[in-house]
Amino acid sequence: MEKIIINTEFIKLDQLLKYANAVEGGGMAKNVILDGMVRVNEEIVLQRGKKLRNGDIVKFNNEEYIISTEEK
């Protein structure tokens, strides 16, 4: 599981996928989300603007990312 550290209250799902280099760009992020290929906390999410906060876990393409607001 890869820890993604943010220094804001939240990050949007499509932004997270781009930030983590899980997709090549915004268009690809939109497509994989709308195709139901992304899970947040074990639930399929179809909203590319879904707000992810500290402790949320994103699963995509056999990878897991956990959102963290601290460096530890």
Phi and psi in degrees as a GROMACS rama.xvg file:
@    title "Ramachandran Plot"
@    xaxis  label "Phi"
@    yaxis  label "Psi"
@TYPE xy
-96.2793  130.624  GLU-2
-87.1068  126.643  LYS-3
-107.784  115.239  ILE-4
-95.0039  126.478  ILE-5
-118.204  152.076  ILE-6
-115.75  24.6721  ASN-7
-125.28  174.431  THR-8
-65.3469  -35.4689  GLU-9
-152.737  167.432  PHE-10
-135.549  141.296  ILE-11
-77.5185  150.182  LYS-12
-55.6497  -47.3016  LEU-13
-64.5996  -36.1511  ASP-14
-66.0733  -39.0322  GLN-15
-61.4163  -45.06  LEU-16
-61.2048  -38.1082  LEU-17
-70.9247  -44.8155  LYS-18
-60.5869  -38.0533  TYR-19
-83.7106  1.48037  ALA-20
59.1633  31.5415  ASN-21
-81.1092  -22.4103  ALA-22
-132.947  164.419  VAL-23
-80.9874  -24.3448  GLU-24
-173.19  -177.711  GLY-25
-62.535  -38.3872  GLY-26
-63.8142  -42.2912  GLY-27
-66.8752  -39.1147  MET-28
-59.2914  -46.9276  ALA-29
-58.589  -45.7887  LYS-30
-64.8219  -45.1662  ASN-31
-68.0798  -32.4363  VAL-32
-69.1224  -49.3298  ILE-33
-66.2058  -24.0081  LEU-34
-83.0127  1.92309  ASP-35
74.6668  26.7807  GLY-36
-93.9818  0.150203  MET-37
-119.566  134.523  VAL-38
-116.495  140.59  ARG-39
-121.911  120.112  VAL-40
51.8833  46.0874  ASN-41
73.6253  3.67551  GLU-42
-113.857  137.179  GLU-43
-66.734  131.035  ILE-44
-118.73  130.74  VAL-45
-108.163  4.31314  LEU-46
-98.1883  114.615  GLN-47
-72.4786  -19.0769  ARG-48
-93.4172  11.2416  GLY-49
-54.3805  128.858  LYS-50
-83.6405  124.19  LYS-51
-103.553  133.569  LEU-52
-123.141  175.297  ARG-53
-47.7544  126.46  ASN-54
94.754  -13.8307  GLY-55
-67.7657  144.49  ASP-56
-118.192  126.065  ILE-57
-110.481  132.371  VAL-58
-118.233  129.332  LYS-59
-156.526  131.507  PHE-60
55.3808  45.9656  ASN-61
62.5706  20.5003  ASN-62
-120.228  150.585  GLU-63
-123.348  139.252  GLU-64
-128.699  131.544  TYR-65
-111.762  133.971  ILE-66
-85.0028  132.6  ILE-67
-137.987  142.928  SER-68
-104.159  8.26404  THR-69
-128.47  156.988  GLU-70
-76.7655  -16.367  GLU-71
